Structures are given as C-alpha cells and as structure tokens.
Amino acid sequence: MNIILMGPPGAGKGTQAKKLVEEYGLYQISTGDLFRKALKEKTKFGVIASYFIQFGHLVPDEYTVEMVREFLKENIDSFKNGFILDGFPRTIIQARELESIAKEFGFDIDAVINIDVPSEKLIKRLSGRRTCKDCGTTYHVVFNPPKTEGVCDKCGGELYQRPDESEEAVQVRLDTYEKQTRPLIDYYTMKGELTNVNGDQSMDAVYADIKKNLEAK
C-alpha cells in the first residue's frame, strides 16, 4: 500500500504517518525530514533549501522533485510493504511529476488522505512547538510540555523553536499552503482519489478515521 498523506503544516501528518508505519510496516518518506537531513549535512539540496525554509516558503518544485526521485531510486527496493509520502506532492506540478516517477519505478498510489484542520488551530499548534537540538524529539508548550522547561525528557538536550515555527513564519507557511497546495486537493478530488479526514479531533480519533478509510479501499 502506497499512500499520499496530505494536510496543512501542523495538521499532524507526521504523527499519523508514524502510527501507520507501526501498524502496517510502511516506510515514511517525509520531505521535511529529507530536507532537514540535507541541511544538517550541507548537501546540494540542503544549501538550496536553507534560504526558502527559514522564511517559511516552499522549496521550488524542481529541487523537491529531484530530491524525492533520487531518494526513491536509491531505496525503492526496501519498501516491501509500501510507503507513505508525507509532504509530497505539494503542488499540481509535483503531483504530475510523481505520476511520471511512479511509471518510471513501477509502483501505484493506492490512497490520497487529506487531514483538514482550521487555520486558527494550526497557528496555535505550530507556534507552540519546541524541538530537541540533539535527538529531534518534539514538544508543545501547551499540549505536550517537557517535564522541565527547555529540556528534553529523553536525552536532556536543549529545546528550541525552529525558525519556520515562529508565529510570523507559520502565517507565511499557511498563506503559501493556501495559494500553492490547496489546488492539489481539487486536483485529486477531480480524479476521485481524495479522502478527507477531520484533523480537529484527538490523534487517536484521526487515526481511526484514516484506518477506516484505508481498509475500505
């Protein structure tokens, strides 16, 4: 089973993807994680992405597509049970390129799930996030605070707010999403492939809805 998991920044795609990975043995392909790894290692994609990410903008389609294609080319044989695309595609151009990549490597997309959350809830969710500098564990100042403020429960590392999660950057990200990614929802709706899930409920309730829709495929 190969799944596209859609939704605005802060909708909980990463959390739901991890649940699907645990239950179905799928491989999570997160473009956000790929770019952050590239930034840390200062690869070609990391250098290109650094400028756009710090201001909350999407990395241009051509670079994102190239990065995903290279990752799939190197790892496609490892995805025996299927994979979840988290954060890709984000534009209609990327969706069409994905269709070409699927033909190139011989796989199908079995489900397109969209997690929908009101924008005012997303701003509150994202601007309160804190991330451990050492192990990458995420917290939230309201919904999931660490035991000691500013300190990771798991490794004792320092917690920080990512530049793209300040309130100003979050608003830019949501505006960008509305302009560039919302049309993708219409694209998959017109193709009869999109399933909408209410993301403004508990994590377990969201997962239950996703699972019910996948098992109905």
N, C-alpha and C positions, 0 to 999 in steps of 0.2 A: 504494500500500500504506500503510495507516494502522495503526500498532502502538501498543499499550499495553505499556510496559516496566515491570514490577513488581520489587519486591525490597526488603529492609530497608535502612535507612541504612548506607552503606558497602559495599553489595553490588557496586558498580561499574557502576550503571546509566548514569551519565554517560559513562564511558569507552566502554561498549559502544554507546551511542547515537551517539557521535561516529564510531565505526567504520562504523555503518550509514549515517550521513549521507554519509561519504566514498565508500562503495561504491555506494549506491543513490540518492544525491541527495535523500534525505528531509530534512525540516525538523524539527529537535529543538525541542520545546516543553517546557522544564523549568520546573515551577512554582517550584522553588528559585531558579532564575535570575531568574524574573519577580519574585519577592518581594524578592530582593536588590537588583534594579534599582529596585523601588518604594521600598525602604528608603533607598537612596542618593539618590534624587530626592525623597524625603519626600512621596510621593503619598498619596492616601487609603488605598490598600492597604498602603503602607509603614508608615504610622502605626499602623494596626490590627495589622499583623503583628509589629511590633517587640517588643511585650510577650510574645507567645507564643513567638517564635523564640528569644529569649535564654534561656528556661528549657527549651528542647528540646521544647515542646509543638506539636502540630499547630494551624495556624490553623483556626478554625471553618469548617465546611463552606460556609456561606452566602457567606462572603467569598472563599473559594478558588474556588467555582463561578462567582461573579460575575466574578472576575478572568479566569478562563480563557475564559468566554463573551465578554467584551469583547475579549480578545486574538484569539480566533478570528474574531469579527465583523469586526475591522479587517484581518485578514491572510489569511483563508481562500482568497482568490483567488491568493495567492502559493505555495500548497502544491501545485504541479502534480504532483509525483511522490509526494506523500503526506507524512505526518508521523509523528513518534514522540512519544507522550505519556510524559514522564519525571517521575514524582512525582504523577501524577494519572490516575485517581482513587485516593484512599487510603482511602475508606470506601464502604460499600454505598450510602449516600445520594449520594455524589459519582458513583458508577457509574450510578445511575439517572438522575441529572441529566445525565450525559454522554450517555445514550441519548436524552434529550429534545433536547439540543443537536445531536446527530447528525441527528435528524429535522429540526430547525429549519434547519440549514445544508446538509442533503442529502449526508452522507457516511456511510460504514460503517467499522466497526473490523474489520480483517482478521485480526489476531492479538493474543493476550494472552500475553506471555512473562514468566515469573517466575524471577528469579535467586535461588537459595536458598543461603544461607551460614550456618553455625553462629554463634550469638550471641557466643561467646567470641572467635572470629576477628574479628568485626565491631568489638568493643571495641578490640582491638589496632590494627586498621586505622584507625579513626576518630580515636582519641585521639592518634595519631602524625602526623596531617595538619598541614601548615602551608601557608598561602596568602599570595601576594604582595599587599600592600596596593595596589600600583599597577596591575599587569596581570592579577591574578587567577589566575596560574599556581599549581597545587597541587603540593606535595611531600610526602614522608613521611620521618620521621626514620630509619626502618629500611629501607623498601622502595625509596624514591626520594629520597635526601637531596640537597640542593643541594651544589655544589662548595665553597661557603663557608657555614658555619653561619649561619642567619638572613638570608641574602642571596639574592635571586632570580637564577638563572643568566641569565635572558633580559633583564631590564631593570635589575638592581641594586637593585630595590626591597626594602623591609623585609618579612620573613616574620613572620606572626603566627598564633596559634591562635584560630580562631573560637570565640566563647563557647559555641556549641552543639556543639563538638567536645572540650570538656574531658571527662575520664572520667566525672564525675558527670552531666553533661548527656547524654552518649552513652547511659548506662544508662537515663535517663529516656526518651530517644528510642526505645530498643529496647523498653522496657516499654509505651510508648504504641503502638508499632507492633503489638506482640502483642495488645493489647486492641482496637485500632480497625481495624487493617488486615488482620490475619490472616483475619478473617471474609470479607474480599473475595476471598481465594484460594478459599475454599469456594464463594462466590457464582459465580465464573467456572468453577470445576470442575463445579458442578452444571449450568451452562449448556453444558458441553462445549467451552469456548473456551480453557481454560488449558493452557499448555505449561510444564512445569518444567524448568529448566536448572541443573545443578550449578555454583554460583559459587565453590566451594572448589577451584579449579584455576587455571592460568595464564590471563591475559587473552586470549591467542590461542586457547586451548582453549575458553574460554567462548564466544568469538565464533564459533568453528567450529560449536559446538553450536547456537547461536542461528540462524546462517545455514542450517544443515542443516534445522532445523525450519521456517524461513520458506519455503525453496524447496520444501518438501513440501506447502505449503498449496495 
